[in-house]
Amino acid sequence: MKPTCAGWPGPRERLGTALFARVAGPDGPRNRAMIHDTPGPRWFGPEQPVRRVHGDASMFIGGLSALLLQSLHPLAMAAVAAHSGFRGDPWGRLQRTSTFLATTTYGTADQAQRACDQVRAVHERVRGETDRGEAYHASDPELLCWVHVAEVDSFLRAHQSYGANPLTDAECDGYVENTAKVAMALGVPDPPRNRAELTERLLAYRPDLEATPQARDAARFLLLNPPLPLAARLPYGALAANAVSLLPSWAAAELRLPRLAVVDTLCVRPLGSALTSMIRWAMTPAPRPAGA
């Protein structure tokens, strides 16, 4: 193999840079420096599980799975469809979400609180009615809690399936506890504090959940028609298949997403593990040569 010329980025750096640009946007390098380099106390120290989960490549699968699961609440889905602009600017929405997660996970306490205050201000303005005439308001604690528990459950499922270092049972509880701090800052009055409470809260929402036409339309957009170049469609399709495989079986059935256990086990999950390993490799800085 021809060696990489000095001063020119190799394939690892090129892929890592492209992935970071897609997820973090044009302001990514500046935001990363501000988040990590600003001195001050943090909400979460380096030893906290939330840092391990949110810094792992498994988030690529967990984030997509979370969007699918969140869409099953008709009021939440109606708010997203009417106000989020996910179709017109899906990458911008992803970049704003990833910046928020990075800020609350790794930033200073002041940065994290400001980020939560900004989101709360946006939620306060988001209100309307569904196609069936049901009123929604994004600041409704019940809706906020649904979005939170669906996200946390999806991130944790992804990490335990594809993460480089899956959490112990105690660390899983610690992760849910960590995320409760952010949830409260966003207006969730009583978020779950451990994995058992998380499971219980998810089950409590089941009577309110259904796949509306808006939810199924959003799933088709996310899974089949993402705004991606042709070369990226195949790896994205593999990530999408793994996001579906992570969903609770009842959620996949509601969205009419086909799943076969044997295919998940023999094909989908191994491919997901390989892809997340490649993403992890690309986005982890290469070790410097000795003496550099």
KENU-133802 format. One line per 5 residues: number of its first residue (from 1); their letters; for each residue x, y, z of N, C-alpha, C. Coordinates in steps of 0.1 Angstrom, whole numbers. Layout:
N
NUM	a	X:Y:Z:X:Y:Z:X:Y:Z | ... $
//
This chain:
292
1	mkptc	9:-12:0:0:0:0:9:12:0 | 6:22:-8:14:34:-9:12:42:3 | 23:46:9:22:54:22:16:68:19 | 9:73:30:3:86:29:14:97:29 | 13:106:20:23:117:19:22:126:31 $
6	agwpg	33:130:36:33:139:48:25:152:45 | 17:155:55:9:167:53:-4:165:47 | -6:153:41:-19:150:35:-27:141:44 | -40:143:46:-48:134:55:-50:121:49 | -49:110:57:-51:97:52:-66:94:52 $
11	prerl	-69:81:48:-83:78:48:-91:79:61 | -84:75:72:-90:76:85:-94:90:88 | -84:100:86:-87:114:89:-98:119:80 | -98:116:67:-108:121:58:-122:116:62 | -123:103:65:-136:98:69:-141:104:82 $
16	gtalf	-132:105:92:-135:111:104:-140:126:103 | -133:133:95:-136:147:92:-150:148:86 | -152:140:76:-165:140:69:-177:137:78 | -175:126:87:-186:123:96:-188:134:106 | -177:140:111:-179:150:121:-186:162:115 $
21	arvag	-182:166:103:-189:177:96:-204:175:94 | -207:162:91:-221:159:88:-229:160:101 | -223:155:112:-231:155:125:-230:168:133 | -219:175:132:-217:187:140:-219:200:132 | -218:199:119:-221:211:111:-209:220:109 $
26	pdgpr	-210:231:102:-198:240:99:-192:246:111 | -200:248:122:-195:254:134:-190:243:144 | -189:230:139:-185:220:148:-171:222:155 | -161:225:147:-148:227:154:-148:238:164 | -154:249:161:-155:260:171:-163:256:183 $
31	nrami	-175:249:181:-183:245:192:-175:234:201 | -168:225:194:-161:215:202:-150:221:211 | -143:231:205:-133:238:213:-139:245:225 | -151:252:222:-157:260:233:-162:250:244 | -168:239:240:-174:230:250:-163:223:258 $
36	hdtpg	-152:218:252:-142:211:259:-131:219:266 | -129:231:260:-117:239:265:-121:250:275 | -134:253:276:-138:263:285:-136:258:300 | -129:265:308:-127:260:322:-140:262:330 | -141:254:340:-153:255:349:-159:242:353 $
41	prwfg	-167:242:364:-173:229:368:-183:224:357 | -184:211:357:-193:204:348:-204:197:355 | -215:195:348:-226:187:354:-221:172:356 | -212:167:347:-208:153:348:-193:152:346 | -187:146:356:-173:144:356:-169:133:346 $
46	peqpv	-156:131:343:-151:121:334:-155:107:337 | -158:104:349:-161:90:353:-176:87:352 | -184:97:348:-198:94:347:-202:86:335 | -212:77:336:-216:69:325:-221:77:313 | -227:88:315:-233:96:304:-222:100:294 $
51	rrvhg	-210:102:299:-199:106:290:-195:94:281 | -195:82:286:-192:70:278:-202:67:268 | -215:68:272:-226:65:262:-226:76:251 | -226:89:254:-228:99:244:-216:101:236 | -204:96:240:-192:97:232:-189:85:223 $
56	dasmf	-198:76:223:-196:63:215:-203:64:202 | -197:56:192:-202:56:179:-216:49:178 | -220:42:189:-233:36:189:-244:46:189 | -241:59:191:-251:69:191:-257:71:177 | -249:68:167:-254:69:153:-266:60:151 $
61	iggls	-266:48:157:-278:39:156:-288:43:166 | -284:46:179:-293:50:189:-301:62:186 | -295:72:180:-302:84:177:-313:82:166 | -311:74:156:-321:71:146:-332:63:152 | -329:53:160:-339:45:167:-348:54:176 $
66	alllq	-342:63:183:-349:72:192:-359:80:184 | -356:85:172:-365:93:164:-377:85:160 | -375:72:156:-386:63:153:-395:61:164 | -389:58:176:-397:55:188:-405:68:192 | -399:79:192:-405:91:196:-417:95:187 $
71	slhpl	-417:91:175:-427:94:165:-441:88:169 | -440:78:178:-453:70:181:-462:78:190 | -458:89:196:-467:97:204:-474:107:194 | -487:106:192:-493:115:182:-491:130:184 | -491:134:197:-490:148:199:-475:153:197 $
76	amaav	-466:144:201:-452:148:198:-449:148:183 | -454:138:176:-452:137:162:-458:149:155 | -470:153:159:-476:165:153:-468:177:155 | -462:179:167:-454:190:169:-441:190:161 | -435:179:159:-423:178:151:-427:180:136 $
81	aahsg	-437:175:131:-441:177:117:-444:191:114 | -450:198:124:-454:212:121:-443:222:124 | -434:219:133:-425:230:137:-410:227:136 | -406:214:134:-392:211:135:-384:214:122 | -391:213:111:-384:215:98:-375:203:95 $
86	frgdp	-378:191:100:-369:180:98:-368:176:83 | -378:178:75:-378:175:61:-369:185:54 | -372:198:56:-365:208:49:-350:210:53 | -347:207:65:-333:208:70:-330:197:80 | -330:184:76:-328:173:85:-314:174:91 $
91	wgrlq	-304:178:83:-290:178:89:-288:189:99 | -295:200:96:-294:211:106:-300:207:119 | -311:200:118:-318:195:131:-308:185:138 | -302:176:130:-293:167:136:-281:174:143 | -276:184:136:-265:192:141:-268:200:154 $
96	rtstf	-280:205:154:-284:212:167:-286:203:178 | -292:191:175:-293:181:186:-280:176:191 | -271:173:182:-257:168:186:-250:179:194 | -251:191:190:-245:202:198:-251:203:212 | -264:201:213:-270:202:226:-265:190:235 $
101	lattt	-265:178:229:-260:167:237:-246:169:241 | -237:174:232:-223:176:236:-222:186:247 | -230:197:246:-229:208:255:-233:203:269 | -245:196:270:-249:192:283:-241:181:289 | -235:173:281:-227:162:285:-213:166:290 $
106	ygtad	-206:174:281:-192:177:283:-189:192:287 | -199:201:285:-196:215:287:-197:219:301 | -194:232:304:-194:237:317:-209:237:322 | -211:238:335:-224:239:341:-232:251:335 | -225:262:333:-232:274:328:-236:271:313 $
111	qaqra	-227:265:305:-231:262:292:-242:253:291 | -242:243:299:-253:233:299:-266:239:303 | -266:248:313:-279:254:317:-284:263:306 | -275:271:300:-279:280:289:-285:272:278 | -279:261:274:-285:252:263:-299:248:267 $
116	cdqvr	-301:243:279:-314:239:283:-324:250:283 | -320:262:288:-329:274:288:-333:278:274 | -324:276:264:-327:280:250:-337:270:245 | -336:257:248:-345:247:243:-359:250:249 | -359:253:262:-372:255:269:-379:267:262 $
121	avher	-371:277:259:-378:289:252:-384:285:239 | -377:277:231:-383:272:219:-395:264:221 | -395:255:231:-406:246:234:-418:255:238 | -416:265:245:-427:274:249:-435:279:238 | -429:281:226:-436:287:215:-442:277:206 $
126	vrget	-439:264:208:-444:253:199:-457:248:205 | -468:251:198:-481:247:202:-490:247:190 | -501:239:190:-510:238:179:-520:226:181 | -525:221:170:-535:210:170:-531:199:160 | -534:187:164:-532:176:155:-543:176:144 $
131	drgea	-542:167:134:-552:166:124:-565:162:130 | -565:156:142:-578:152:148:-583:162:158 | -577:174:158:-581:185:167:-577:184:181 | -567:176:184:-561:175:198:-550:186:199 | -551:194:210:-542:204:213:-529:198:218 $
136	yhasd	-517:204:214:-504:200:219:-496:213:223 | -487:211:232:-478:222:236:-465:215:240 | -454:219:233:-442:212:235:-436:213:249 | -441:223:257:-437:224:271:-445:215:281 | -455:208:276:-463:199:284:-453:189:290 $
141	pellc	-453:188:303:-444:178:310:-446:164:305 | -458:160:302:-460:146:297:-453:144:284 | -454:154:275:-447:152:262:-432:153:264 | -427:162:272:-413:163:275:-408:150:280 | -415:144:289:-411:131:296:-410:120:285 $
146	wvhva	-420:119:276:-420:109:266:-408:110:257 | -405:122:253:-393:124:244:-381:120:251 | -380:123:264:-368:120:272:-367:105:274 | -377:98:278:-376:84:281:-373:76:268 | -380:80:257:-377:73:244:-363:75:240 $
151	evdsf	-358:86:242:-344:89:238:-334:81:247 | -336:82:260:-327:76:269:-327:61:267 | -339:55:265:-340:40:263:-333:36:250 | -334:44:240:-328:41:227:-313:42:228 | -308:53:234:-294:55:235:-287:43:243 $
156	lrahq	-294:39:254:-289:29:262:-289:15:255 | -300:12:248:-301:0:240:-290:-1:230 | -287:10:223:-277:10:213:-263:8:219 | -261:15:230:-248:14:237:-245:-1:242 | -255:-7:247:-254:-20:252:-252:-31:241 $
161	sygan	-257:-27:229:-256:-36:218:-243:-34:210 | -239:-21:208:-229:-18:199:-217:-10:205 | -219:-6:218:-208:2:224:-195:-5:226 | -184:3:226:-171:-3:227:-170:-10:241 | -176:-3:251:-175:-8:265:-189:-7:271 $
166	pltda	-197:-18:269:-211:-17:275:-210:-15:290 | -221:-9:295:-222:-6:309:-226:-18:318 | -221:-18:330:-226:-27:340:-240:-23:344 | -247:-32:351:-261:-29:355:-261:-16:364 | -251:-15:373:-250:-3:381:-248:9:373 $
171	ecdgy	-239:8:362:-236:19:354:-248:23:345 | -257:13:341:-269:16:334:-278:25:343 | -279:21:355:-287:30:365:-281:44:366 | -268:44:366:-261:57:367:-263:65:355 | -264:59:343:-267:67:331:-280:73:331 $
176	venta	-290:65:335:-304:71:336:-304:82:347 | -297:80:358:-296:91:368:-290:103:362 | -279:102:355:-272:113:348:-282:121:339 | -289:114:331:-298:120:321:-310:127:328 | -313:122:340:-324:129:347:-321:143:350 $
181	kvama	-308:146:353:-305:160:356:-308:169:344 | -305:165:332:-308:173:320:-323:174:318 | -330:163:320:-344:163:318:-351:173:327 | -347:173:340:-353:183:349:-350:197:345 | -338:200:339:-334:213:334:-343:217:322 $
186	lgvpd	-348:207:315:-357:209:304:-372:210:308 | -375:208:320:-389:209:324:-396:196:328 | -389:185:328:-395:172:332:-395:171:347 | -406:171:354:-407:173:368:-402:160:376 | -404:148:371:-400:136:378:-395:126:369 $
191	pprnr	-383:128:363:-378:118:353:-374:105:360 | -373:94:353:-369:81:359:-354:83:363 | -351:75:374:-337:76:380:-329:64:378 | -335:53:374:-328:40:372:-335:33:360 | -329:22:356:-334:15:344:-347:9:347 $
196	aelte	-350:4:359:-363:-2:362:-374:9:361 | -371:21:366:-381:32:365:-383:36:350 | -372:36:342:-373:39:328:-382:29:321 | -380:16:323:-389:6:317:-403:8:321 | -405:11:334:-419:13:339:-426:25:332 $
201	rllay	-418:36:331:-424:48:325:-427:46:310 | -418:39:303:-421:36:289:-434:28:288 | -436:18:296:-448:10:295:-460:18:299 | -459:28:307:-470:36:311:-476:44:299 | -467:47:290:-471:55:278:-478:47:267 $
206	rpdle	-477:33:268:-482:25:257:-497:28:253 | -506:31:262:-520:34:258:-521:46:249 | -511:55:250:-512:68:243:-505:67:229 | -498:56:227:-489:55:215:-496:48:203 | -494:54:191:-499:48:179:-491:54:167 $
211	atpqa	-490:46:157:-484:51:145:-494:58:136 | -494:71:137:-503:79:128:-497:80:114 | -505:84:104:-499:86:91:-487:95:91 | -487:105:99:-475:113:100:-462:105:105 | -465:97:115:-454:89:120:-448:79:109 $
216	rdaar	-457:72:102:-453:63:92:-446:71:80 | -451:82:77:-444:90:67:-430:95:71 | -429:98:84:-416:102:89:-406:90:89 | -411:78:92:-403:66:92:-398:63:78 | -407:65:68:-403:63:54:-392:73:50 $
221	fllln	-394:85:54:-384:95:51:-370:92:57 | -370:88:70:-358:86:77:-351:73:72 | -359:63:69:-353:50:65:-350:48:50 | -359:54:42:-358:51:28:-354:63:19 | -357:75:24:-354:86:15:-346:97:22 $
226	pplpl	-335:94:29:-327:104:35:-320:112:24 | -317:125:27:-310:133:17:-295:130:18 | -291:119:11:-277:115:11:-273:112:-3 | -259:114:-6:-254:110:-19:-255:95:-20 | -255:90:-33:-257:76:-36:-246:67:-28 $
231	aarlp	-234:72:-28:-223:64:-21:-226:61:-7 | -233:70:0:-236:69:14:-248:61:17 | -256:57:7:-269:51:10:-267:37:16 | -258:29:11:-256:16:16:-252:15:31 | -242:23:35:-239:22:49:-250:28:58 $
236	ygala	-257:39:53:-268:44:60:-279:34:61 | -282:26:50:-292:16:51:-289:6:62 | -276:2:63:-272:-7:74:-275:-1:88 | -271:11:89:-274:18:102:-289:18:105 | -297:21:94:-312:22:96:-317:9:100 $
241	anavs	-312:-2:93:-317:-15:97:-315:-19:111 | -303:-15:116:-300:-17:130:-308:-8:140 | -311:4:135:-320:12:143:-334:6:145 | -339:0:134:-352:-7:135:-351:-20:144 | -339:-27:143:-338:-39:151:-337:-36:166 $
246	llpsw	-334:-24:169:-333:-20:184:-347:-17:189 | -356:-13:181:-369:-9:186:-376:-21:194 | -384:-17:204:-392:-28:210:-401:-34:199 | -404:-47:200:-411:-53:189:-425:-47:186 | -432:-42:197:-445:-36:195:-443:-23:187 $
251	aaael	-432:-16:189:-430:-3:182:-428:-5:167 | -419:-15:164:-417:-19:150:-430:-23:143 | -438:-31:150:-451:-35:145:-460:-23:142 | -461:-14:152:-469:-2:150:-465:6:137 | -452:7:135:-447:14:123:-447:6:110 $
256	rlprl	-451:-7:112:-452:-16:100:-438:-18:94 | -428:-19:103:-414:-21:99:-411:-36:100 | -408:-42:89:-405:-57:89:-393:-61:97 | -394:-71:105:-383:-76:113:-384:-91:114 | -372:-98:112:-371:-112:114:-360:-115:123 $
261	avvdt	-363:-122:134:-352:-124:144:-340:-130:139 | -342:-140:130:-330:-147:125:-321:-138:116 | -328:-129:109:-320:-120:100:-313:-110:109 | -320:-105:119:-314:-96:129:-301:-102:135 | -302:-114:139:-291:-121:146:-280:-124:137 $
266	lcvrp	-282:-129:125:-272:-134:116:-266:-124:107 | -274:-113:104:-269:-103:94:-269:-89:100 | -281:-84:104:-282:-70:108:-273:-66:119 | -274:-73:130:-265:-69:142:-250:-70:139 | -245:-81:133:-231:-81:130:-227:-70:121 $
271	lgsal	-235:-66:111:-232:-55:102:-232:-42:110 | -241:-40:119:-241:-29:128:-229:-27:136 | -225:-38:142:-212:-38:150:-200:-34:142 | -200:-40:129:-188:-36:120:-188:-22:117 | -200:-16:114:-201:-2:110:-198:7:122 $
276	tsmir	-203:4:133:-200:13:145:-185:12:148 | -179:0:146:-164:-1:149:-157:8:139 | -161:8:126:-155:16:116:-156:31:119 | -168:35:123:-171:49:127:-162:53:139 | -161:44:149:-153:47:161:-138:48:157 $
281	wamtp	-134:40:148:-120:41:143:-117:54:136 | -127:58:128:-125:70:120:-125:83:128 | -134:83:139:-135:95:146:-127:96:159 | -119:85:161:-109:86:172:-96:90:167 | -90:101:172:-77:105:167:-67:95:167 $
286	aprpa	-59:93:156:-49:83:155:-38:87:165 | -32:77:171:-21:79:180:-9:86:173 | -3:95:180:9:102:174:21:92:175 | 30:93:164:42:85:165:50:89:176 | 58:79:181:67:82:192:77:93:189 $
291	ga	78:102:198:87:114:196:81:125:189 | 68:124:185:62:135:177:58:146:187 $
//
